[in-house]
């Protein structure tokens, strides 16, 4: 289980501080999610927090 950020990312940074496992970091072109660390917020929240705060619709999807 993991999520990924698509190239429609606007680099707003809203997702990074809400990730409970610190799986999100700035990449070369846009923010990226480390699939080895991402747990889709299971065990922390009912829904993936990065998807909840992202201002770009459908920018963060299942990997």
mmCIF file as Biopython writes it, N, C-alpha, C and O atoms, coordinates in Angstrom:
data_model
#
loop_
_atom_site.group_PDB
_atom_site.id
_atom_site.type_symbol
_atom_site.label_atom_id
_atom_site.label_alt_id
_atom_site.label_comp_id
_atom_site.label_asym_id
_atom_site.label_entity_id
_atom_site.label_seq_id
_atom_site.pdbx_PDB_ins_code
_atom_site.Cartn_x
_atom_site.Cartn_y
_atom_site.Cartn_z
_atom_site.occupancy
_atom_site.B_iso_or_equiv
_atom_site.auth_seq_id
_atom_site.auth_asym_id
_atom_site.pdbx_PDB_model_num
ATOM 1   N N  . UNK A ? 1  ? 0.833  -1.184 0.000   1.0 0.0 1  A 1 
ATOM 2   C CA . UNK A ? 1  ? 0.000  0.000  0.000   1.0 0.0 1  A 1 
ATOM 3   C C  . UNK A ? 1  ? 0.877  1.247  0.000   1.0 0.0 1  A 1 
ATOM 4   O O  . UNK A ? 1  ? 1.796  1.385  0.807   1.0 0.0 1  A 1 
ATOM 5   N N  . UNK A ? 2  ? 0.578  2.118  -0.895  1.0 0.0 2  A 1 
ATOM 6   C CA . UNK A ? 2  ? 1.273  3.396  -0.924  1.0 0.0 2  A 1 
ATOM 7   C C  . UNK A ? 2  ? 0.527  4.322  -1.869  1.0 0.0 2  A 1 
ATOM 8   O O  . UNK A ? 2  ? -0.253 3.890  -2.718  1.0 0.0 2  A 1 
ATOM 9   N N  . UNK A ? 3  ? 0.788  5.588  -1.695  1.0 0.0 3  A 1 
ATOM 10  C CA . UNK A ? 3  ? 0.229  6.599  -2.570  1.0 0.0 3  A 1 
ATOM 11  C C  . UNK A ? 3  ? 1.360  7.220  -3.366  1.0 0.0 3  A 1 
ATOM 12  O O  . UNK A ? 3  ? 2.531  7.066  -3.020  1.0 0.0 3  A 1 
ATOM 13  N N  . UNK A ? 4  ? 1.007  7.924  -4.433  1.0 0.0 4  A 1 
ATOM 14  C CA . UNK A ? 4  ? 2.012  8.653  -5.191  1.0 0.0 4  A 1 
ATOM 15  C C  . UNK A ? 4  ? 1.434  10.004 -5.575  1.0 0.0 4  A 1 
ATOM 16  O O  . UNK A ? 4  ? 0.219  10.175 -5.678  1.0 0.0 4  A 1 
ATOM 17  N N  . UNK A ? 5  ? 2.321  10.948 -5.782  1.0 0.0 5  A 1 
ATOM 18  C CA . UNK A ? 5  ? 1.936  12.293 -6.177  1.0 0.0 5  A 1 
ATOM 19  C C  . UNK A ? 5  ? 2.212  12.434 -7.668  1.0 0.0 5  A 1 
ATOM 20  O O  . UNK A ? 5  ? 3.321  12.171 -8.133  1.0 0.0 5  A 1 
ATOM 21  N N  . UNK A ? 6  ? 1.195  12.852 -8.408  1.0 0.0 6  A 1 
ATOM 22  C CA . UNK A ? 6  ? 1.326  12.989 -9.853  1.0 0.0 6  A 1 
ATOM 23  C C  . UNK A ? 6  ? 2.011  14.303 -10.218 1.0 0.0 6  A 1 
ATOM 24  O O  . UNK A ? 6  ? 2.207  15.174 -9.370  1.0 0.0 6  A 1 
ATOM 25  N N  . UNK A ? 7  ? 2.368  14.430 -11.486 1.0 0.0 7  A 1 
ATOM 26  C CA . UNK A ? 7  ? 3.070  15.630 -11.938 1.0 0.0 7  A 1 
ATOM 27  C C  . UNK A ? 7  ? 2.168  16.860 -12.028 1.0 0.0 7  A 1 
ATOM 28  O O  . UNK A ? 7  ? 2.606  17.915 -12.486 1.0 0.0 7  A 1 
ATOM 29  N N  . UNK A ? 8  ? 0.932  16.735 -11.602 1.0 0.0 8  A 1 
ATOM 30  C CA . UNK A ? 8  ? 0.042  17.901 -11.510 1.0 0.0 8  A 1 
ATOM 31  C C  . UNK A ? 8  ? 0.266  18.659 -10.201 1.0 0.0 8  A 1 
ATOM 32  O O  . UNK A ? 8  ? -0.370 19.685 -9.957  1.0 0.0 8  A 1 
ATOM 33  N N  . UNK A ? 9  ? 1.165  18.153 -9.367  1.0 0.0 9  A 1 
ATOM 34  C CA . UNK A ? 9  ? 1.518  18.788 -8.086  1.0 0.0 9  A 1 
ATOM 35  C C  . UNK A ? 9  ? 1.973  20.229 -8.327  1.0 0.0 9  A 1 
ATOM 36  O O  . UNK A ? 9  ? 2.757  20.504 -9.236  1.0 0.0 9  A 1 
ATOM 37  N N  . UNK A ? 10 ? 1.464  21.144 -7.493  1.0 0.0 10 A 1 
ATOM 38  C CA . UNK A ? 10 ? 1.833  22.559 -7.618  1.0 0.0 10 A 1 
ATOM 39  C C  . UNK A ? 10 ? 2.884  22.969 -6.582  1.0 0.0 10 A 1 
ATOM 40  O O  . UNK A ? 10 ? 3.175  24.156 -6.430  1.0 0.0 10 A 1 
ATOM 41  N N  . UNK A ? 11 ? 3.445  22.004 -5.880  1.0 0.0 11 A 1 
ATOM 42  C CA . UNK A ? 11 ? 4.497  22.246 -4.881  1.0 0.0 11 A 1 
ATOM 43  C C  . UNK A ? 11 ? 4.078  23.207 -3.780  1.0 0.0 11 A 1 
ATOM 44  O O  . UNK A ? 11 ? 4.871  24.043 -3.345  1.0 0.0 11 A 1 
ATOM 45  N N  . UNK A ? 12 ? 2.835  23.092 -3.329  1.0 0.0 12 A 1 
ATOM 46  C CA . UNK A ? 12 ? 2.356  23.974 -2.264  1.0 0.0 12 A 1 
ATOM 47  C C  . UNK A ? 12 ? 2.888  23.546 -0.897  1.0 0.0 12 A 1 
ATOM 48  O O  . UNK A ? 12 ? 2.998  24.369 0.012   1.0 0.0 12 A 1 
ATOM 49  N N  . UNK A ? 13 ? 3.220  22.249 -0.749  1.0 0.0 13 A 1 
ATOM 50  C CA . UNK A ? 13 ? 3.770  21.754 0.505   1.0 0.0 13 A 1 
ATOM 51  C C  . UNK A ? 13 ? 2.744  21.414 1.560   1.0 0.0 13 A 1 
ATOM 52  O O  . UNK A ? 13 ? 3.122  21.083 2.684   1.0 0.0 13 A 1 
ATOM 53  N N  . UNK A ? 14 ? 1.467  21.481 1.251   1.0 0.0 14 A 1 
ATOM 54  C CA . UNK A ? 14 ? 0.423  21.199 2.242   1.0 0.0 14 A 1 
ATOM 55  C C  . UNK A ? 14 ? 0.467  19.763 2.735   1.0 0.0 14 A 1 
ATOM 56  O O  . UNK A ? 14 ? 0.115  19.494 3.884   1.0 0.0 14 A 1 
ATOM 57  N N  . UNK A ? 15 ? 0.887  18.852 1.899   1.0 0.0 15 A 1 
ATOM 58  C CA . UNK A ? 15 ? 0.885  17.433 2.244   1.0 0.0 15 A 1 
ATOM 59  C C  . UNK A ? 15 ? 1.998  17.016 3.201   1.0 0.0 15 A 1 
ATOM 60  O O  . UNK A ? 15 ? 1.802  16.141 4.044   1.0 0.0 15 A 1 
ATOM 61  N N  . UNK A ? 16 ? 3.131  17.626 3.074   1.0 0.0 16 A 1 
ATOM 62  C CA . UNK A ? 16 ? 4.305  17.180 3.831   1.0 0.0 16 A 1 
ATOM 63  C C  . UNK A ? 16 ? 4.100  17.184 5.355   1.0 0.0 16 A 1 
ATOM 64  O O  . UNK A ? 16 ? 4.385  16.169 5.991   1.0 0.0 16 A 1 
ATOM 65  N N  . UNK A ? 17 ? 3.623  18.265 5.963   1.0 0.0 17 A 1 
ATOM 66  C CA . UNK A ? 17 ? 3.521  18.264 7.426   1.0 0.0 17 A 1 
ATOM 67  C C  . UNK A ? 17 ? 2.414  17.380 7.997   1.0 0.0 17 A 1 
ATOM 68  O O  . UNK A ? 17 ? 2.432  17.080 9.191   1.0 0.0 17 A 1 
ATOM 69  N N  . UNK A ? 18 ? 1.449  16.955 7.174   1.0 0.0 18 A 1 
ATOM 70  C CA . UNK A ? 18 ? 0.355  16.136 7.710   1.0 0.0 18 A 1 
ATOM 71  C C  . UNK A ? 18 ? 0.641  14.645 7.648   1.0 0.0 18 A 1 
ATOM 72  O O  . UNK A ? 18 ? -0.140 13.852 8.175   1.0 0.0 18 A 1 
ATOM 73  N N  . UNK A ? 19 ? 1.738  14.241 7.019   1.0 0.0 19 A 1 
ATOM 74  C CA . UNK A ? 19 ? 2.064  12.820 6.890   1.0 0.0 19 A 1 
ATOM 75  C C  . UNK A ? 19 ? 2.597  12.278 8.219   1.0 0.0 19 A 1 
ATOM 76  O O  . UNK A ? 19 ? 3.632  12.738 8.700   1.0 0.0 19 A 1 
ATOM 77  N N  . UNK A ? 20 ? 1.904  11.309 8.815   1.0 0.0 20 A 1 
ATOM 78  C CA . UNK A ? 20 ? 2.337  10.788 10.115  1.0 0.0 20 A 1 
ATOM 79  C C  . UNK A ? 20 ? 3.609  9.949  10.071  1.0 0.0 20 A 1 
ATOM 80  O O  . UNK A ? 20 ? 4.252  9.743  11.101  1.0 0.0 20 A 1 
ATOM 81  N N  . UNK A ? 21 ? 3.976  9.464  8.888   1.0 0.0 21 A 1 
ATOM 82  C CA . UNK A ? 21 ? 5.182  8.639  8.780   1.0 0.0 21 A 1 
ATOM 83  C C  . UNK A ? 21 ? 6.333  9.373  8.089   1.0 0.0 21 A 1 
ATOM 84  O O  . UNK A ? 21 ? 7.379  8.784  7.816   1.0 0.0 21 A 1 
ATOM 85  N N  . UNK A ? 22 ? 6.131  10.657 7.811   1.0 0.0 22 A 1 
ATOM 86  C CA . UNK A ? 22 ? 7.145  11.478 7.157   1.0 0.0 22 A 1 
ATOM 87  C C  . UNK A ? 22 ? 7.606  10.869 5.829   1.0 0.0 22 A 1 
ATOM 88  O O  . UNK A ? 22 ? 8.791  10.892 5.494   1.0 0.0 22 A 1 
ATOM 89  N N  . UNK A ? 23 ? 6.637  10.324 5.081   1.0 0.0 23 A 1 
ATOM 90  C CA . UNK A ? 23 ? 6.940  9.690  3.799   1.0 0.0 23 A 1 
ATOM 91  C C  . UNK A ? 23 ? 7.010  10.694 2.657   1.0 0.0 23 A 1 
ATOM 92  O O  . UNK A ? 23 ? 7.432  10.337 1.557   1.0 0.0 23 A 1 
ATOM 93  N N  . UNK A ? 24 ? 6.609  11.934 2.888   1.0 0.0 24 A 1 
ATOM 94  C CA . UNK A ? 24 ? 6.548  12.933 1.831   1.0 0.0 24 A 1 
ATOM 95  C C  . UNK A ? 24 ? 7.701  13.920 1.955   1.0 0.0 24 A 1 
ATOM 96  O O  . UNK A ? 24 ? 7.990  14.427 3.039   1.0 0.0 24 A 1 
ATOM 97  N N  . UNK A ? 25 ? 8.350  14.181 0.831   1.0 0.0 25 A 1 
ATOM 98  C CA . UNK A ? 25 ? 9.471  15.123 0.802   1.0 0.0 25 A 1 
ATOM 99  C C  . UNK A ? 25 ? 9.516  15.812 -0.560  1.0 0.0 25 A 1 
ATOM 100 O O  . UNK A ? 25 ? 9.006  15.282 -1.547  1.0 0.0 25 A 1 
ATOM 101 N N  . UNK A ? 26 ? 10.126 16.990 -0.609  1.0 0.0 26 A 1 
ATOM 102 C CA . UNK A ? 26 ? 10.276 17.653 -1.914  1.0 0.0 26 A 1 
ATOM 103 C C  . UNK A ? 26 ? 11.157 16.813 -2.833  1.0 0.0 26 A 1 
ATOM 104 O O  . UNK A ? 26 ? 12.191 16.292 -2.416  1.0 0.0 26 A 1 
ATOM 105 N N  . UNK A ? 27 ? 10.737 16.690 -4.077  1.0 0.0 27 A 1 
ATOM 106 C CA . UNK A ? 27 ? 11.522 15.982 -5.075  1.0 0.0 27 A 1 
ATOM 107 C C  . UNK A ? 27 ? 12.179 16.976 -6.018  1.0 0.0 27 A 1 
ATOM 108 O O  . UNK A ? 27 ? 12.176 18.179 -5.755  1.0 0.0 27 A 1 
ATOM 109 N N  . UNK A ? 28 ? 12.734 16.488 -7.100  1.0 0.0 28 A 1 
ATOM 110 C CA . UNK A ? 28 ? 13.387 17.359 -8.075  1.0 0.0 28 A 1 
ATOM 111 C C  . UNK A ? 28 ? 12.401 18.318 -8.737  1.0 0.0 28 A 1 
ATOM 112 O O  . UNK A ? 28 ? 12.705 19.495 -8.929  1.0 0.0 28 A 1 
ATOM 113 N N  . UNK A ? 29 ? 11.211 17.806 -9.088  1.0 0.0 29 A 1 
ATOM 114 C CA . UNK A ? 29 ? 10.230 18.637 -9.783  1.0 0.0 29 A 1 
ATOM 115 C C  . UNK A ? 29 ? 8.992  18.928 -8.947  1.0 0.0 29 A 1 
ATOM 116 O O  . UNK A ? 29 ? 8.405  20.003 -9.063  1.0 0.0 29 A 1 
ATOM 117 N N  . UNK A ? 30 ? 8.588  17.976 -8.102  1.0 0.0 30 A 1 
ATOM 118 C CA . UNK A ? 30 ? 7.418  18.134 -7.247  1.0 0.0 30 A 1 
ATOM 119 C C  . UNK A ? 30 ? 7.570  17.212 -6.047  1.0 0.0 30 A 1 
ATOM 120 O O  . UNK A ? 30 ? 8.505  16.414 -5.987  1.0 0.0 30 A 1 
ATOM 121 N N  . UNK A ? 31 ? 6.656  17.319 -5.096  1.0 0.0 31 A 1 
ATOM 122 C CA . UNK A ? 31 ? 6.735  16.486 -3.901  1.0 0.0 31 A 1 
ATOM 123 C C  . UNK A ? 31 ? 6.604  15.017 -4.270  1.0 0.0 31 A 1 
ATOM 124 O O  . UNK A ? 31 ? 5.937  14.669 -5.244  1.0 0.0 31 A 1 
ATOM 125 N N  . UNK A ? 32 ? 7.246  14.157 -3.484  1.0 0.0 32 A 1 
ATOM 126 C CA . UNK A ? 32 ? 7.237  12.726 -3.740  1.0 0.0 32 A 1 
ATOM 127 C C  . UNK A ? 32 ? 6.914  11.970 -2.460  1.0 0.0 32 A 1 
ATOM 128 O O  . UNK A ? 32 ? 7.186  12.449 -1.359  1.0 0.0 32 A 1 
ATOM 129 N N  . UNK A ? 33 ? 6.334  10.794 -2.610  1.0 0.0 33 A 1 
ATOM 130 C CA . UNK A ? 33 ? 6.008  9.927  -1.482  1.0 0.0 33 A 1 
ATOM 131 C C  . UNK A ? 33 ? 6.892  8.693  -1.559  1.0 0.0 33 A 1 
ATOM 132 O O  . UNK A ? 33 ? 6.949  8.031  -2.595  1.0 0.0 33 A 1 
ATOM 133 N N  . UNK A ? 34 ? 7.575  8.385  -0.479  1.0 0.0 34 A 1 
ATOM 134 C CA . UNK A ? 34 ? 8.414  7.188  -0.409  1.0 0.0 34 A 1 
ATOM 135 C C  . UNK A ? 34 ? 7.485  5.988  -0.216  1.0 0.0 34 A 1 
ATOM 136 O O  . UNK A ? 34 ? 6.867  5.863  0.841   1.0 0.0 34 A 1 
ATOM 137 N N  . UNK A ? 35 ? 7.371  5.105  -1.208  1.0 0.0 35 A 1 
ATOM 138 C CA . UNK A ? 35 ? 6.440  3.975  -1.104  1.0 0.0 35 A 1 
ATOM 139 C C  . UNK A ? 35 ? 6.825  2.967  -0.026  1.0 0.0 35 A 1 
ATOM 140 O O  . UNK A ? 35 ? 5.982  2.188  0.417   1.0 0.0 35 A 1 
ATOM 141 N N  . UNK A ? 36 ? 8.067  2.972  0.394   1.0 0.0 36 A 1 
ATOM 142 C CA . UNK A ? 36 ? 8.499  2.053  1.453   1.0 0.0 36 A 1 
ATOM 143 C C  . UNK A ? 36 ? 8.079  2.544  2.835   1.0 0.0 36 A 1 
ATOM 144 O O  . UNK A ? 36 ? 8.111  1.782  3.801   1.0 0.0 36 A 1 
ATOM 145 N N  . UNK A ? 37 ? 7.688  3.806  2.935   1.0 0.0 37 A 1 
ATOM 146 C CA . UNK A ? 37 ? 7.323  4.407  4.219   1.0 0.0 37 A 1 
ATOM 147 C C  . UNK A ? 37 ? 5.825  4.706  4.304   1.0 0.0 37 A 1 
ATOM 148 O O  . UNK A ? 37 ? 5.249  4.692  5.392   1.0 0.0 37 A 1 
ATOM 149 N N  . UNK A ? 38 ? 5.199  4.976  3.162   1.0 0.0 38 A 1 
ATOM 150 C CA . UNK A ? 38 ? 3.777  5.337  3.132   1.0 0.0 38 A 1 
ATOM 151 C C  . UNK A ? 38 ? 2.897  4.155  3.543   1.0 0.0 38 A 1 
ATOM 152 O O  . UNK A ? 38 ? 3.048  3.048  3.026   1.0 0.0 38 A 1 
ATOM 153 N N  . UNK A ? 39 ? 1.984  4.401  4.471   1.0 0.0 39 A 1 
ATOM 154 C CA . UNK A ? 39 ? 1.017  3.392  4.914   1.0 0.0 39 A 1 
ATOM 155 C C  . UNK A ? 39 ? -0.407 3.859  4.655   1.0 0.0 39 A 1 
ATOM 156 O O  . UNK A ? 39 ? -1.353 3.288  5.199   1.0 0.0 39 A 1 
ATOM 157 N N  . UNK A ? 40 ? -0.574 4.894  3.827   1.0 0.0 40 A 1 
ATOM 158 C CA . UNK A ? 40 ? -1.876 5.481  3.521   1.0 0.0 40 A 1 
ATOM 159 C C  . UNK A ? 40 ? -2.616 5.882  4.796   1.0 0.0 40 A 1 
ATOM 160 O O  . UNK A ? 40 ? -3.846 5.863  4.837   1.0 0.0 40 A 1 
ATOM 161 N N  . UNK A ? 41 ? -1.876 6.237  5.814   1.0 0.0 41 A 1 
ATOM 162 C CA . UNK A ? 41 ? -2.377 6.700  7.115   1.0 0.0 41 A 1 
ATOM 163 C C  . UNK A ? 41 ? -3.106 5.621  7.914   1.0 0.0 41 A 1 
ATOM 164 O O  . UNK A ? 41 ? -3.729 5.923  8.932   1.0 0.0 41 A 1 
ATOM 165 N N  . UNK A ? 42 ? -3.034 4.362  7.462   1.0 0.0 42 A 1 
ATOM 166 C CA . UNK A ? 42 ? -3.668 3.286  8.220   1.0 0.0 42 A 1 
ATOM 167 C C  . UNK A ? 42 ? -3.004 3.175  9.589   1.0 0.0 42 A 1 
ATOM 168 O O  . UNK A ? 42 ? -1.778 3.167  9.710   1.0 0.0 42 A 1 
ATOM 169 N N  . UNK A ? 43 ? -3.837 3.091  10.601  1.0 0.0 43 A 1 
ATOM 170 C CA . UNK A ? 43 ? -3.349 3.038  11.967  1.0 0.0 43 A 1 
ATOM 171 C C  . UNK A ? 43 ? -3.178 4.415  12.585  1.0 0.0 43 A 1 
ATOM 172 O O  . UNK A ? 43 ? -2.911 4.533  13.781  1.0 0.0 43 A 1 
ATOM 173 N N  . UNK A ? 44 ? -3.331 5.468  11.768  1.0 0.0 44 A 1 
ATOM 174 C CA . UNK A ? 44 ? -3.206 6.834  12.245  1.0 0.0 44 A 1 
ATOM 175 C C  . UNK A ? 44 ? -4.506 7.619  12.066  1.0 0.0 44 A 1 
ATOM 176 O O  . UNK A ? 44 ? -4.981 8.275  12.993  1.0 0.0 44 A 1 
ATOM 177 N N  . UNK A ? 45 ? -5.073 7.541  10.860  1.0 0.0 45 A 1 
ATOM 178 C CA . UNK A ? 45 ? -6.287 8.288  10.511  1.0 0.0 45 A 1 
ATOM 179 C C  . UNK A ? 45 ? -7.201 7.408  9.662   1.0 0.0 45 A 1 
ATOM 180 O O  . UNK A ? 45 ? -6.778 6.376  9.140   1.0 0.0 45 A 1 
ATOM 181 N N  . UNK A ? 46 ? -8.443 7.823  9.534   1.0 0.0 46 A 1 
ATOM 182 C CA . UNK A ? 46 ? -9.406 7.073  8.724   1.0 0.0 46 A 1 
ATOM 183 C C  . UNK A ? 46 ? -9.185 7.250  7.230   1.0 0.0 46 A 1 
ATOM 184 O O  . UNK A ? 46 ? -9.537 6.373  6.441   1.0 0.0 46 A 1 
ATOM 185 N N  . UNK A ? 47 ? -8.605 8.379  6.836   1.0 0.0 47 A 1 
ATOM 186 C CA . UNK A ? 47 ? -8.356 8.666  5.423   1.0 0.0 47 A 1 
ATOM 187 C C  . UNK A ? 47 ? -6.938 9.202  5.270   1.0 0.0 47 A 1 
ATOM 188 O O  . UNK A ? 47 ? -6.386 9.755  6.220   1.0 0.0 47 A 1 
ATOM 189 N N  . UNK A ? 48 ? -6.344 9.049  4.099   1.0 0.0 48 A 1 
ATOM 190 C CA . UNK A ? 48 ? -5.013 9.609  3.867   1.0 0.0 48 A 1 
ATOM 191 C C  . UNK A ? 48 ? -5.041 11.137 4.005   1.0 0.0 48 A 1 
ATOM 192 O O  . UNK A ? 48 ? -5.755 11.821 3.272   1.0 0.0 48 A 1 
ATOM 193 N N  . UNK A ? 49 ? -4.280 11.641 4.921   1.0 0.0 49 A 1 
ATOM 194 C CA . UNK A ? 49 ? -4.290 13.064 5.209   1.0 0.0 49 A 1 
ATOM 195 C C  . UNK A ? 49 ? -3.755 13.905 4.068   1.0 0.0 49 A 1 
ATOM 196 O O  . UNK A ? 49 ? -4.221 15.025 3.860   1.0 0.0 49 A 1 
ATOM 197 N N  . UNK A ? 50 ? -2.786 13.390 3.323   1.0 0.0 50 A 1 
ATOM 198 C CA . UNK A ? 50 ? -2.240 14.157 2.210   1.0 0.0 50 A 1 
ATOM 199 C C  . UNK A ? 50 ? -3.313 14.408 1.155   1.0 0.0 50 A 1 
ATOM 200 O O  . UNK A ? 50 ? -3.387 15.499 0.589   1.0 0.0 50 A 1 
ATOM 201 N N  . UNK A ? 51 ? -4.147 13.394 0.890   1.0 0.0 51 A 1 
ATOM 202 C CA . UNK A ? 51 ? -5.237 13.572 -0.071  1.0 0.0 51 A 1 
ATOM 203 C C  . UNK A ? 51 ? -6.247 14.581 0.457   1.0 0.0 51 A 1 
ATOM 204 O O  . UNK A ? 51 ? -6.796 15.367 -0.316  1.0 0.0 51 A 1 
ATOM 205 N N  . UNK A ? 52 ? -6.496 14.571 1.748   1.0 0.0 52 A 1 
ATOM 206 C CA . UNK A ? 52 ? -7.488 15.476 2.341   1.0 0.0 52 A 1 
ATOM 207 C C  . UNK A ? 52 ? -7.078 16.943 2.236   1.0 0.0 52 A 1 
ATOM 208 O O  . UNK A ? 52 ? -7.933 17.811 2.061   1.0 0.0 52 A 1 
ATOM 209 N N  . UNK A ? 53 ? -5.782 17.227 2.341   1.0 0.0 53 A 1 
ATOM 210 C CA . UNK A ? 53 ? -5.335 18.629 2.340   1.0 0.0 53 A 1 
ATOM 211 C C  . UNK A ? 53 ? -4.863 19.117 0.974   1.0 0.0 53 A 1 
ATOM 212 O O  . UNK A ? 53 ? -4.672 20.319 0.788   1.0 0.0 53 A 1 
ATOM 213 N N  . UNK A ? 54 ? -4.674 18.221 0.027   1.0 0.0 54 A 1 
ATOM 214 C CA . UNK A ? 54 ? -4.164 18.619 -1.287  1.0 0.0 54 A 1 
ATOM 215 C C  . UNK A ? 54 ? -5.193 19.483 -2.021  1.0 0.0 54 A 1 
ATOM 216 O O  . UNK A ? 54 ? -6.349 19.085 -2.164  1.0 0.0 54 A 1 
ATOM 217 N N  . UNK A ? 55 ? -4.773 20.670 -2.488  1.0 0.0 55 A 1 
ATOM 218 C CA . UNK A ? 55 ? -5.705 21.543 -3.208  1.0 0.0 55 A 1 
ATOM 219 C C  . UNK A ? 55 ? -5.927 21.155 -4.669  1.0 0.0 55 A 1 
ATOM 220 O O  . UNK A ? 55 ? -6.814 21.702 -5.325  1.0 0.0 55 A 1 
ATOM 221 N N  . UNK A ? 56 ? -5.129 20.215 -5.186  1.0 0.0 56 A 1 
ATOM 222 C CA . UNK A ? 56 ? -5.247 19.798 -6.585  1.0 0.0 56 A 1 
ATOM 223 C C  . UNK A ? 56 ? -6.034 18.482 -6.639  1.0 0.0 56 A 1 
ATOM 224 O O  . UNK A ? 56 ? -5.564 17.462 -6.134  1.0 0.0 56 A 1 
ATOM 225 N N  . UNK A ? 57 ? -7.213 18.499 -7.240  1.0 0.0 57 A 1 
ATOM 226 C CA . UNK A ? 57 ? -8.030 17.268 -7.301  1.0 0.0 57 A 1 
ATOM 227 C C  . UNK A ? 57 ? -7.300 16.112 -7.979  1.0 0.0 57 A 1 
ATOM 228 O O  . UNK A ? 57 ? -6.684 16.280 -9.032  1.0 0.0 57 A 1 
ATOM 229 N N  . UNK A ? 58 ? -7.380 14.952 -7.364  1.0 0.0 58 A 1 
ATOM 230 C CA . UNK A ? 58 ? -6.801 13.721 -7.909  1.0 0.0 58 A 1 
ATOM 231 C C  . UNK A ? 58 ? -5.299 13.805 -8.184  1.0 0.0 58 A 1 
ATOM 232 O O  . UNK A ? 58 ? -4.801 13.137 -9.091  1.0 0.0 58 A 1 
ATOM 233 N N  . UNK A ? 59 ? -4.589 14.597 -7.431  1.0 0.0 59 A 1 
ATOM 234 C CA . UNK A ? 59 ? -3.141 14.714 -7.584  1.0 0.0 59 A 1 
ATOM 235 C C  . UNK A ? 59 ? -2.408 13.587 -6.847  1.0 0.0 59 A 1 
ATOM 236 O O  . UNK A ? 59 ? -1.326 13.166 -7.256  1.0 0.0 59 A 1 
ATOM 237 N N  . UNK A ? 60 ? -3.017 13.104 -5.753  1.0 0.0 60 A 1 
ATOM 238 C CA . UNK A ? 60 ? -2.410 12.037 -4.962  1.0 0.0 60 A 1 
ATOM 239 C C  . UNK A ? 60 ? -3.287 10.802 -5.112  1.0 0.0 60 A 1 
ATOM 240 O O  . UNK A ? 60 ? -4.458 10.811 -4.732  1.0 0.0 60 A 1 
ATOM 241 N N  . UNK A ? 61 ? -2.713 9.742  -5.668  1.0 0.0 61 A 1 
ATOM 242 C CA . UNK A ? 61 ? -3.459 8.535  -6.009  1.0 0.0 61 A 1 
ATOM 243 C C  . UNK A ? 61 ? -2.728 7.299  -5.496  1.0 0.0 61 A 1 
ATOM 244 O O  . UNK A ? 61 ? -1.572 7.373  -5.081  1.0 0.0 61 A 1 
ATOM 245 N N  . UNK A ? 62 ? -3.428 6.150  -5.533  1.0 0.0 62 A 1 
ATOM 246 C CA . UNK A ? 62 ? -2.784 4.885  -5.165  1.0 0.0 62 A 1 
ATOM 247 C C  . UNK A ? 62 ? -1.665 4.587  -6.158  1.0 0.0 62 A 1 
ATOM 248 O O  . UNK A ? 62 ? -1.805 4.782  -7.366  1.0 0.0 62 A 1 
ATOM 249 N N  . UNK A ? 63 ? -0.566 4.114  -5.615  1.0 0.0 63 A 1 
ATOM 250 C CA . UNK A ? 63 ? 0.597  3.794  -6.466  1.0 0.0 63 A 1 
ATOM 251 C C  . UNK A ? 63 ? 0.365  2.526  -7.250  1.0 0.0 63 A 1 
ATOM 252 O O  . UNK A ? 63 ? 1.232  2.105  -8.015  1.0 0.0 63 A 1 
#
